[in-house]
Amino acid sequence: MTKPDKIIDVNTNENLEQIEEDIIEAADKAGKKNIIVNIFSAPREKLKRRWEVRYKFNKKHLVMDILIALGVLFLIGLNIFWAYGGFHYFFNRLDFSAQLTNEKVVSGATSEIVVQYNNRNKFEIEEAVLSLTFPKYFVLESVDRENYDALNNILVLGDLAPGANGKIVITGKIYGNIDEKQAVFGAINYFKTDKKDARLWGQFRNNMILEYSINDSLLMIEASLPDKLVRGQVFDMPVKIINRSDNITYKKLLLTPVIDEQVKFVEFKGKEINNLEPGAISEFKIKVMINTDKTEKNVGLSLAWIAPEWNLIQAQWQKNQFVVDQKFTLTQKVLNTKTVNPGEWVDFVLNYENAGTFTIENAKLSLQLMGDYWDLSNLKKANGLVSQNYVVWTENEIPRLALIQPGEKGEIKLSIKTKAYVSGSSDFDLKSITVLNDLFEGNVVTITSDPLTTRLNSNLAVQAYPMYYAATGDQLGRGSLPPKVGESTKYWVFARLINDISPVEKVTLTMELPLNVSWSDKTSVAVGDPLVYDPNTRTVSWTVSKLPVKPTNIGLAFEVSIIPTASQVGQNPVLIQNIKISGKDERTGALIEKELGNITTKLIQDTKGKLRDGVVR
């Protein structure tokens, strides 16, 4: 093996440039190609050797080679850039815009959109096609270009020479919600050419967006409230719905209140207005009541246009209403339990109080009673005046109502009877409303409370009566008639269940036999459980799982015998005593319990028996 002329130690402290020259010289002697070659074409081992030999100890060479490589890449990219057309290819010089000519966008009114384009390229663009996308409820009326494809919303512009420009006028009706943001989208697709009229690679596209908000509609709400409202006061607010269109008939409109817990629209959840013709006005009133401890409250209404294809808010009205609080209140309380049986009394307590700083003048207190079962002919503890379905107190009934000083309060107690039965009624709840009228700051104030509902139980009862002869005239009973002291007379007792308001579950009927009345164990029951007689308590009981409203043929019958005593001479002796009926009202959920008293031997329902009947002899 030939010994090298010189051994190069790369770890030496000698000058790095000298080491590099030695390496190059050694390579030349060995017949090797100069190792300063393009690093990107060298294989991995060459790159590794190049790093160890050239770059590891002299970073300046590394930096220079990187700069050279970047320069080469830049020249390659520049050639590609110019090959594709240079700035003409990469920059867009086709102007494309649109604008509305209307100052305000009105839902339902005709609007005009002007689309403009301008070719600022140095060379012609080819096969330009304009496409538009309108909002969902836009109705196109006309385009001032005959070749506009209305079905696809496309317009072929064709070839555009340098400097070519134009505008397109589009008319149509915009529909939408008030304050809704909408947009028209547009695009022009085209091909570019160069100075040799050669088409550049690829298709180009320029986009446009026209954004706007709907400011108004052809419908308008007009409403008015006084400058100040008293807290709790019910005010009849006049409302107008105006159709300002020349050619639109609104088939269905819905006016609704803006929801606020402290602003109550009395008996108003929405009003439907149908077939409002051009120029027509719909007028009505809405009862408004504000119950807030604030001095101002916003009151609002919203009007929607309802059609099969949309539900659009077309008008809104609102007012920041000033509210004053006179702090004069009238409250009611029902002392009964949650439910009442027909025929019972309902006990009320009314309390009024002036908790404000002003004197209340000419106060008028009213209790309005709503429901078929109130019996205003039967009142207790009340010195009020009954007028239709109101009980009213003024200074004539209570003198201190003329002037109620700050801090003054009072109480009114009354009881009102309910009717036992109302034929054909379907109004089964007892409602009461307090109405307060007074003079405050020179204004007549009317404040109405929310209804207080007392639920009415079903009219569960039983009609019980004795029979000696059947309705057909056949004899049922046996023995003396009229009854005689010391002798036995047999009767059949019939009981028919009555129920006329709501179904009743788990109905139980019980009756007791007096000591001189005997059970004969003869019964007849069409519906329900069998009759049960308990000789220890002398009680007859019967149950029905569910009793419908207005039941037919639901009842029972049984035979008993009585031996009148000497003390009963000249009387109709008690035949059945302590009649009770109970059950659970399916509607109110309350337990109904009634004590219906006694029945005697008097043959009230027996047509034939009446002729022979009489008191004990």
Secondary structure as GFF3:
##gff-version 3
##sequence-region A 1 617
A	DSSP	alpha_helix	16	29	.	.	.	ID=ss1
A	DSSP	alpha_helix	44	50	.	.	.	ID=ss2
A	DSSP	pi_helix	51	55	.	.	.	ID=ss3
A	DSSP	alpha_helix	59	83	.	.	.	ID=ss4
A	DSSP	alpha_helix	87	90	.	.	.	ID=ss5
A	DSSP	beta_strand	94	100	.	.	.	ID=ss6
A	DSSP	beta_strand	106	107	.	.	.	ID=ss7
A	DSSP	beta_strand	110	119	.	.	.	ID=ss8
A	DSSP	beta_strand	125	133	.	.	.	ID=ss9
A	DSSP	beta_strand	139	143	.	.	.	ID=ss10
A	DSSP	beta_strand	154	160	.	.	.	ID=ss11
A	DSSP	beta_strand	165	173	.	.	.	ID=ss12
A	DSSP	beta_strand	181	192	.	.	.	ID=ss13
A	DSSP	beta_strand	204	213	.	.	.	ID=ss14
A	DSSP	beta_strand	216	217	.	.	.	ID=ss15
A	DSSP	beta_strand	219	223	.	.	.	ID=ss16
A	DSSP	beta_strand	228	230	.	.	.	ID=ss17
A	DSSP	beta_strand	234	243	.	.	.	ID=ss18
A	DSSP	beta_strand	250	257	.	.	.	ID=ss19
A	DSSP	beta_strand	263	266	.	.	.	ID=ss20
A	DSSP	beta_strand	271	276	.	.	.	ID=ss21
A	DSSP	beta_strand	281	290	.	.	.	ID=ss22
A	DSSP	beta_strand	296	307	.	.	.	ID=ss23
A	DSSP	beta_strand	310	324	.	.	.	ID=ss24
A	DSSP	beta_strand	328	334	.	.	.	ID=ss25
A	DSSP	beta_strand	339	340	.	.	.	ID=ss26
A	DSSP	beta_strand	345	354	.	.	.	ID=ss27
A	DSSP	beta_strand	360	370	.	.	.	ID=ss28
A	DSSP	beta_strand	374	380	.	.	.	ID=ss29
A	DSSP	beta_strand	385	387	.	.	.	ID=ss30
A	DSSP	beta_strand	390	393	.	.	.	ID=ss31
A	DSSP	three_ten_helix	399	402	.	.	.	ID=ss32
A	DSSP	beta_strand	403	404	.	.	.	ID=ss33
A	DSSP	beta_strand	409	418	.	.	.	ID=ss34
A	DSSP	beta_strand	429	440	.	.	.	ID=ss35
A	DSSP	beta_strand	443	448	.	.	.	ID=ss36
A	DSSP	beta_strand	452	456	.	.	.	ID=ss37
A	DSSP	beta_strand	461	467	.	.	.	ID=ss38
A	DSSP	beta_strand	478	479	.	.	.	ID=ss39
A	DSSP	beta_strand	489	498	.	.	.	ID=ss40
A	DSSP	beta_strand	504	512	.	.	.	ID=ss41
A	DSSP	beta_strand	517	525	.	.	.	ID=ss42
A	DSSP	beta_strand	532	534	.	.	.	ID=ss43
A	DSSP	beta_strand	539	547	.	.	.	ID=ss44
A	DSSP	beta_strand	555	562	.	.	.	ID=ss45
A	DSSP	three_ten_helix	566	568	.	.	.	ID=ss46
A	DSSP	beta_strand	574	585	.	.	.	ID=ss47
A	DSSP	beta_strand	591	600	.	.	.	ID=ss48
A	DSSP	three_ten_helix	609	611	.	.	.	ID=ss49
###
